[in-house]
Amino acid sequence: MKDLKVQDQHRTNELSFQPGGSEVKIVYDDGKSLVYDKIKNTGAYIRKATKDPSAVKIYVEGDLKWERNRSQNSVSKGNSLF
């Protein structure tokens, strides 16, 4: 499925309207991928996104930073994500 870039009019954090930051892509269990740009605090963003049980993978600047382990319904990947 194609990545969908979330436009500014759908953003809620004021910092998301300011230039700079990172691109975060969230992949869901239905195959949908949403891409958010201008993310200033990727750790906080990942922590919030991982609360959604349908989120299965999260990439920051194209690097896989988090992946849900479905057999244990827990997280795994990397050293310090946040």
Phi, psi and omega in degrees: 000148182285146175289138176251123179273123181285122182281158184303326183294348178258005182268150182245336182273127181303328180295337180289353178264352180266144179298157177098176181099193186244164174260129180239130178244127179249125179255132182255162185294344177271003179095349180289142176232128176247133181246126179245132177252173177061035178276120185272326182237087186296325180299313179295321180296316179295315180303317180290316183296327182287350176286341178280114183295344179273350176285128182244335179213148175224129178246142172239121183052037177085353179262129178295121182249339183206142176214133179283133175268098187298328183292332180246358183052041179230179183258154174205151172139130168066180179276252180268114179276334190245000000 
